[in-house]
């Protein structure tokens, strides 16, 4: 069972997701420049809302390089020596198969783990303190060659990295280059958001004045430019419920709550880039939820030719729903269980095969119920 979420969301002056030179990200699509928000940006924005949409914090994960320092702090709270604890945890991580930057005290790459990982790592180091302390003292600052962990260490690493109760790892997956046994195939796929129309990056020239400057002096004390655009974006994501349940070790209740949190969080997700100076906090205006047995349709090709209507949202909505119906007519819709559309303005083209929802609660309940993922 697959849930698809299609959103149209218009942002005013904004720089939600910057490139390496500070400009709003773009992409060429259909031969014209479009505004773009990366999938990574959208996923992070959604992850930060999961606890507001039905998940407990303990059921969400953290992406971090700082396991060593946090585990060492926990060991110190338990009474271990503050000077040797970081070295012991470093030796523990290396014994478990994870490299550590000795100078910075960080793992070599970000690890996506459950919130119990720090406690489990501290427990492991506590139980093997003497062995790890000796290993730490014997390194003399040298970085050990990477070696595959032994059987006992591998089992402990599996316990520390266990993600069968971590909803966002189950949703977005995890890749650990040094040990593929800990990889998790993502249950959710997220597309880069693209503007439905052509965009051009604009520049805001600003000045700032020193508040304590004498009145006799004139002129600005700081000048600069900020890049921005404004665009109506098409956003798309899907969720494989069978993969989600498998990743969560068959826990149907947690899978259903994770699906509900995924749906609610992605609808409400807004990137944080430059929000303090631009406050581009808008909500999606048009929503289309599709529940199907197999397959998936990204509807971005509805906008292969840029929308040029004066009312971009209305024109984009017509393009979206028309393209969806064309695909259903051409490829068939035997695998589609439900298609539910909603709009803030209520301006959804009526079709015989698409239901309409009058509110966001009606929309989300309808999608989750059709997918068999409704929560009490």
matplotlib code that plots the C-alpha trace (Angstrom):
import matplotlib.pyplot as plt

x = [0.0, 1.4, 0.3, 1.2, 1.1, 0.9, 1.0, 0.9, 2.4, 3.1, 5.9, 6.3, 9.8, 12.0, 15.3, 14.2, 17.0, 20.3, 23.1, 26.9, 26.9, 23.7, 21.2, 17.9, 18.4, 17.2, 16.9, 16.3, 13.1, 11.2, 13.9, 13.3, 14.7, 12.6, 12.8, 13.9, 13.8, 15.9, 14.4, 16.9, 15.7, 12.0, 12.8, 14.6, 11.7, 9.2, 11.3, 11.3, 7.4, 6.9, 6.4, 3.7, 1.8, 1.5, 4.9, 6.7, 10.2, 11.5, 10.2, 12.3, 16.0, 18.9, 21.5, 24.8, 28.5, 28.6, 27.9, 31.3, 31.0, 27.4, 28.2, 31.3, 29.2, 26.7, 29.6, 30.9, 27.5, 27.6, 30.9, 33.6, 36.7, 36.1, 39.6, 39.6, 35.9, 36.2, 39.2, 37.3, 34.2, 36.5, 38.0, 34.5, 33.3, 36.4, 35.9, 32.3, 33.6, 33.2, 36.0, 36.5, 38.2, 40.7, 41.1, 37.4, 35.9, 33.4, 32.5, 33.8, 30.3, 26.8, 25.0, 21.2, 20.3, 17.6, 17.6, 18.6, 21.9, 23.8, 22.6, 23.4, 26.9, 27.6, 26.4, 28.8, 31.7, 30.8, 30.7, 34.0, 35.7, 39.0, 39.5, 38.7, 40.8, 43.8, 43.1, 42.8, 46.1, 47.9, 47.1, 49.4, 47.3, 47.5, 44.5, 43.9, 43.4, 39.8, 38.8, 35.5, 34.2, 34.2, 31.0, 30.3, 31.1, 28.9, 26.0, 26.5, 26.7, 23.5, 21.8, 23.2, 22.1, 18.7, 16.1, 13.1, 11.5, 12.7, 10.1, 12.1, 14.9, 12.2, 10.7, 13.9, 16.3, 20.0, 23.2, 26.4, 29.2, 31.4, 28.7, 25.9, 24.2, 23.0, 21.5, 17.8, 15.8, 13.7, 9.9, 9.4, 10.6, 10.7, 11.1, 12.8, 10.1, 10.0, 8.2, 5.4, 6.5, 9.7, 11.6, 14.4, 16.5, 16.2, 18.4, 17.5, 20.0, 20.0, 21.7, 22.2, 22.9, 24.8, 22.2, 24.9, 26.3, 26.4, 23.5, 25.9, 27.2, 25.3, 25.5, 25.1, 27.5, 26.8, 25.6, 24.9, 22.6, 20.3, 19.1, 15.5, 12.7, 9.0, 7.4, 4.5, 6.0, 4.9, 5.8, 5.7, 6.4, 5.2, 5.2, 5.3, 3.3, 4.5, 8.1, 7.4, 5.8, 8.7, 11.3, 9.4, 9.5, 5.8, 4.5, 1.2, 0.3, 3.7, 3.6, 0.1, 1.1, 4.3, 2.2, -0.1, 2.9, 4.5, 1.3, 0.7, 4.4, 4.9, 1.8, 3.0, 6.7, 8.2, 12.0, 13.7, 16.1, 16.0, 12.7, 13.7, 14.2, 11.4, 8.8, 7.6, 5.4, 2.6, 0.5, -0.2, -3.2, -4.0, -3.6, -4.0, -3.7, -3.6, -3.7, -2.7, -1.7, 1.5, 3.4, 3.8, 3.2, 5.2, 3.0, 5.8, 5.3, 2.1, 4.4, 6.9, 5.6, 5.7, 2.4, 1.9, -1.6, -2.1, -3.5, -0.6, -2.3, -5.5, -3.6, -1.3, -4.2, -5.9, -2.7, -2.1, -5.6, -5.9, -2.5, -3.5, -6.8, -4.9, -2.6, -5.5, -7.2, -4.1, -2.5, -5.6, -6.5, -7.2, -4.4, -5.7, -7.9, -8.7, -7.9, -8.8, -8.3, -8.6, -8.1, -8.1, -10.3, -12.4, -11.5, -11.0, -12.1, -14.8, -14.3, -16.2, -13.1, -11.7, -13.2, -13.0, -12.4, -13.6, -10.9, -7.5, -8.8, -11.2, -8.4, -5.9, -8.5, -9.7, -6.2, -5.2, -8.5, -8.3, -4.7, -5.8, -3.4, -6.0, -5.2, -7.6]
y = [0.0, 3.4, 6.9, 9.7, 13.4, 16.1, 19.8, 23.2, 25.8, 29.5, 31.4, 35.1, 36.8, 34.0, 32.2, 28.9, 26.7, 28.3, 27.0, 27.4, 31.1, 32.0, 32.1, 30.3, 26.8, 26.4, 23.8, 23.8, 22.0, 22.1, 24.4, 27.1, 28.0, 26.9, 27.6, 24.5, 23.2, 20.1, 16.9, 16.9, 20.3, 19.2, 16.0, 17.8, 20.3, 17.5, 15.5, 18.5, 18.3, 14.6, 15.0, 17.6, 15.1, 12.1, 10.6, 10.5, 12.0, 8.5, 7.2, 9.7, 9.6, 12.0, 12.5, 13.2, 12.9, 13.6, 10.2, 10.1, 13.3, 12.7, 9.1, 10.3, 12.9, 10.2, 8.1, 11.0, 11.4, 7.8, 8.4, 7.6, 9.8, 12.8, 12.8, 9.2, 8.8, 10.4, 8.1, 5.0, 5.9, 6.5, 3.1, 1.6, 3.2, 2.0, -1.5, -1.4, -0.5, 3.3, 5.7, 8.8, 12.0, 12.2, 16.0, 16.8, 13.9, 13.3, 10.2, 10.2, 10.7, 11.4, 8.5, 8.3, 6.6, 6.3, 8.4, 5.3, 4.9, 7.2, 5.2, 1.9, 3.1, 4.3, 1.0, -0.9, 1.3, 1.0, -2.8, -3.0, -0.1, -1.7, -3.3, -0.1, 2.0, -0.1, 0.1, 3.9, 4.2, 1.9, 3.9, 6.8, 9.1, 6.9, 6.2, 2.4, 0.6, -0.1, -3.7, -5.5, -5.8, -9.3, -11.3, -9.8, -6.3, -6.7, -7.8, -4.8, -2.4, -3.9, -3.1, 0.5, 1.1, -0.7, 1.3, -0.9, 1.6, 4.7, 6.1, 8.6, 6.1, 3.7, 6.5, 8.0, 5.1, 5.0, 4.2, 3.2, 2.8, 0.7, -1.9, -2.5, -4.7, -1.6, 0.0, 0.7, 1.0, 4.2, 3.7, 7.3, 8.9, 12.7, 14.8, 18.1, 20.8, 22.7, 25.9, 25.4, 28.5, 30.2, 32.2, 34.7, 35.3, 38.9, 40.9, 43.0, 45.8, 46.7, 49.2, 49.3, 52.4, 52.5, 53.5, 55.3, 57.3, 61.1, 63.0, 65.1, 62.1, 60.6, 57.5, 53.7, 51.7, 48.4, 47.6, 44.3, 42.2, 39.3, 37.0, 35.9, 34.7, 34.1, 31.0, 28.5, 25.1, 21.6, 19.2, 15.4, 12.6, 9.0, 6.4, 2.6, 1.4, -2.2, -1.2, 1.1, -1.8, -4.1, -1.5, -1.1, -4.9, -5.4, -3.0, -1.9, 0.7, 2.4, 2.2, 3.8, 6.6, 7.1, 7.3, 9.9, 11.9, 11.7, 13.0, 15.8, 16.9, 17.1, 19.2, 21.6, 21.5, 24.9, 25.3, 27.6, 29.4, 33.2, 33.1, 35.7, 38.3, 37.2, 35.3, 33.3, 31.0, 29.9, 26.8, 24.6, 25.8, 22.7, 19.1, 15.8, 12.5, 9.2, 5.7, 2.9, -0.7, -0.4, 2.1, 5.8, 8.9, 12.0, 14.7, 17.2, 16.8, 18.7, 21.7, 20.8, 23.8, 26.7, 28.0, 31.5, 32.3, 35.5, 33.4, 31.0, 28.8, 28.4, 27.6, 25.2, 23.5, 22.9, 21.6, 19.2, 17.7, 17.5, 15.7, 13.2, 12.4, 12.1, 9.5, 7.6, 7.5, 6.4, 3.9, 2.8, 3.3, -0.3, 0.0, 3.3, 2.8, 6.5, 10.0, 12.8, 16.5, 19.6, 23.3, 26.2, 28.1, 25.2, 25.6, 22.0, 20.8, 18.2, 14.7, 11.4, 9.6, 12.1, 12.8, 16.2, 17.2, 20.4, 20.7, 19.5, 17.1, 15.6, 15.3, 13.5, 11.3, 10.3, 9.5, 7.5, 5.6, 4.6, 3.3, 1.4, 3.5, 5.6, 6.0, 6.2]
z = [0.0, -1.0, 0.0, -2.4, -1.3, -3.9, -2.7, -4.3, -2.1, -2.9, -1.0, -1.2, -1.0, 0.4, 0.4, 1.9, 0.7, -0.3, -2.6, -2.0, -2.8, -0.8, -3.7, -3.7, -5.3, -8.8, -11.5, -15.2, -16.1, -19.3, -20.7, -18.1, -14.7, -11.8, -8.1, -6.2, -2.6, -2.1, -0.8, 2.1, 3.2, 3.1, 5.0, 7.8, 8.0, 8.3, 10.8, 13.2, 13.3, 13.9, 17.7, 16.9, 14.8, 17.1, 17.7, 21.0, 21.1, 22.1, 18.8, 16.7, 16.0, 15.9, 13.1, 14.9, 15.0, 18.7, 20.2, 21.9, 23.9, 25.0, 26.0, 27.9, 29.7, 30.8, 32.1, 34.1, 35.7, 36.7, 38.5, 35.9, 35.5, 33.4, 31.9, 30.7, 29.7, 26.2, 25.4, 26.6, 24.5, 21.5, 22.0, 22.4, 19.1, 17.3, 18.7, 17.4, 13.9, 13.8, 13.2, 15.4, 14.6, 17.5, 17.4, 17.3, 19.2, 16.4, 14.5, 10.9, 9.5, 10.7, 12.3, 12.2, 15.5, 18.0, 21.2, 23.2, 21.3, 23.7, 26.7, 25.1, 24.1, 27.6, 29.0, 26.7, 27.7, 31.4, 31.2, 29.4, 31.1, 32.0, 28.5, 26.7, 29.1, 28.3, 24.6, 24.8, 26.7, 24.3, 21.2, 22.0, 19.9, 16.8, 14.7, 14.6, 11.3, 10.6, 11.4, 11.3, 14.9, 16.5, 17.1, 20.5, 19.4, 16.3, 18.4, 20.6, 17.7, 16.4, 19.7, 19.8, 16.2, 16.4, 14.5, 14.8, 17.2, 15.4, 13.1, 11.1, 10.4, 9.2, 7.0, 5.5, 5.7, 6.8, 5.1, 7.0, 4.6, 6.9, 7.7, 5.3, 7.9, 9.6, 6.5, 6.4, 3.1, 3.2, 3.3, 2.0, -1.2, -1.4, -4.5, -4.9, -4.9, -8.2, -9.0, -11.5, -13.4, -14.5, -11.8, -11.7, -8.6, -7.4, -5.0, -2.0, -1.4, 2.3, 4.6, 8.3, 10.5, 13.8, 16.4, 18.4, 15.5, 16.1, 14.4, 12.5, 10.6, 7.7, 5.7, 6.3, 8.4, 6.7, 3.2, 1.4, -0.7, 0.0, -2.8, -2.9, -5.2, -4.9, -6.3, -6.4, -5.7, -6.6, -3.8, -4.0, -1.6, -1.2, 1.6, 1.2, 4.2, 3.8, 3.9, 6.9, 8.9, 7.9, 9.1, 12.4, 13.0, 12.2, 14.8, 13.2, 15.8, 15.6, 11.8, 11.7, 14.0, 11.9, 8.7, 10.3, 11.5, 8.1, 6.4, 8.9, 9.1, 5.3, 4.9, 7.5, 6.8, 5.9, 5.5, 8.0, 5.6, 6.1, 7.9, 10.5, 7.8, 5.4, 7.4, 4.4, 6.5, 4.2, 4.0, 0.9, -1.0, -3.0, -1.8, -3.6, -1.7, -3.6, -2.1, -4.4, -4.2, -6.2, -8.3, -7.9, -10.1, -9.7, -11.4, -12.0, -15.8, -15.4, -15.2, -17.9, -19.8, -17.3, -16.0, -17.2, -15.8, -13.9, -11.0, -10.6, -8.0, -9.9, -13.1, -11.3, -9.7, -13.0, -14.5, -11.6, -11.5, -15.3, -15.7, -13.0, -14.8, -18.1, -16.5, -15.0, -18.4, -20.3, -17.8, -16.0, -12.4, -11.2, -8.6, -7.2, -4.1, -3.4, -4.7, -2.4, -3.3, -1.1, -1.5, 0.8, -1.6, -2.6, -6.3, -7.1, -10.6, -10.0, -11.5, -11.1, -9.8, -7.3, -3.9, -2.4, 1.2, 2.9, 5.6, 6.4, 9.0, 6.5, 4.0, 6.3, 7.8, 4.4, 3.1, 6.2, 6.4, 2.7, 3.4, 6.5, 8.6, 10.5, 14.2, 17.1]

ax = plt.figure().add_subplot(projection="3d")
ax.plot(x, y, z, "-o")
ax.set_aspect("equal")
plt.show()
